[in-house]
Structure formats: structure tokens, C-alpha cells
Amino acid sequence: MDRIALGTAIRKARLAKGITQEQLAELVNITPTHEKHIESAHRLPSVEVLFSIAQALDLSLDNIVFPEQSVTSERVNEIQVMLNQCDERELHVLLDVARSLVGHRAE
């Protein structure tokens, strides 16, 4: 797990909620120093603390814990949104293109 990405995500989510590091530490039952070390990437939280922080901040950990999957997931979601806007003819063309790309890659 990328400590810097985790600390940054926690900090952004905390600031978005308008709470201090001390308030977050109290919510998840850790010391303010420990919270500061997590956000500054000096320490990784235990799994229990990580889930408590995520729950307190309504923070999804998927993008942090699985960054390579989140990029793929974001692309798939973007494609899905576009597909939902296509008519039948456009879907047929896109399907042909996708089959061509996948087939071309296998050769």
C-alpha cells in the first residue's frame, strides 16, 4: 500500500468533512500523534484503524489499496456511460471495433 497516497486521501477526506486531525483521532480511538503520522506517511495504520478511519470519513479505500484496478475500473465505468448513450447501430459499430482490437492484439 502506498503510504503517501493513503495519507493524502485521508487528509483530503478529513478536510472535506471539516474535521481536525484531533477530532478524527478521537472518532477512531487513536492518539492525535498517530493520526498525524498516518497522514504524513510516517506510519501505516492497522487494518482495524484503517477501516475505522474509512468509516468515519465515508472514504472508499478501493482506489488506494488497489490503484491498478481503480484505473481500469474508472475506464470501464467511463465506457459504460458512453455505451448507454449509443443507439443500436452505434453499439454494433463499437462491438465490431472492439472485436477487431482484441483479435488484432491476439495475433
C-alpha positions in Angstrom: 0.0 0.0 0.0 1.3 3.4 -0.9 1.7 5.4 2.4 1.8 8.7 0.6 -1.4 8.1 -1.4 -3.1 6.8 1.8 -2.1 9.8 3.9 -3.1 12.2 1.2 -6.5 10.5 0.7 -7.2 10.6 4.4 -6.2 14.2 4.7 -8.4 15.2 1.7 -11.4 13.3 3.1 -10.9 14.7 6.6 -10.7 18.3 5.3 -13.8 17.7 3.1 -15.6 16.7 6.3 -14.3 19.8 8.1 -12.8 18.0 11.0 -9.3 18.3 12.6 -6.8 15.6 13.0 -7.5 15.6 16.7 -11.2 15.1 16.1 -10.6 12.2 13.7 -8.2 10.6 16.1 -10.9 10.8 18.8 -13.5 9.3 16.5 -11.3 6.3 15.7 -9.8 5.9 19.2 -6.2 6.6 18.3 -3.8 9.4 19.5 -3.6 12.6 17.5 0.1 11.9 17.0 -0.7 8.5 15.4 -3.2 10.2 13.1 -0.6 12.8 12.1 1.9 10.1 11.4 -0.6 8.3 9.2 -1.4 11.4 7.2 2.2 12.3 6.8 3.1 8.8 5.6 5.4 8.0 8.5 3.2 5.1 9.6 0.7 2.7 8.2 -2.4 2.1 10.2 -3.5 -1.3 11.3 -6.3 -2.8 9.3 -8.7 -2.1 12.2 -7.7 1.6 12.3 -7.8 1.9 8.6 -11.3 0.7 8.4 -12.3 2.9 11.3 -10.9 5.9 9.5 -12.6 5.0 6.3 -15.9 4.6 8.0 -15.6 7.9 9.9 -14.7 9.8 6.7 -17.0 7.9 4.3 -13.8 7.1 2.4 -13.6 4.4 -0.2 -10.3 2.5 0.1 -10.5 0.8 -3.3 -8.6 3.4 -5.2 -5.9 3.5 -2.5 -5.5 -0.2 -1.8 -5.9 -1.4 -5.4 -4.7 1.6 -7.6 -4.1 -0.5 -10.7 -7.6 -1.9 -10.5 -9.2 1.5 -9.9 -7.7 2.9 -13.2 -9.2 0.0 -15.1 -12.5 0.4 -13.2 -12.7 4.1 -14.0 -12.1 3.4 -17.7 -14.7 0.7 -17.7 -17.2 3.0 -16.0 -16.5 5.7 -18.5 -17.0 3.4 -21.4 -20.2 2.1 -19.8 -21.6 5.7 -19.6 -20.8 6.2 -23.3 -22.4 2.9 -24.3 -25.6 3.8 -22.5 -25.8 6.8 -24.8 -25.4 4.9 -28.0 -28.2 3.7 -30.3 -28.3 0.1 -31.7 -26.3 1.0 -34.9 -23.6 2.7 -32.9 -23.4 -0.2 -30.5 -22.9 -2.6 -33.5 -20.1 -0.5 -34.8 -18.4 -0.3 -31.4 -18.7 -4.0 -31.0 -17.1 -4.6 -34.3 -14.2 -2.2 -33.4 -13.7 -3.9 -30.0 -13.7 -7.4 -31.6 -11.1 -6.1 -34.2 -8.9 -4.6 -31.5 -9.0 -7.7 -29.3 -8.4 -10.0 -32.3 -5.6 -7.8 -33.5 -3.9 -8.0 -30.1 -4.1 -11.8 -30.0 -2.3 -12.1 -33.4 
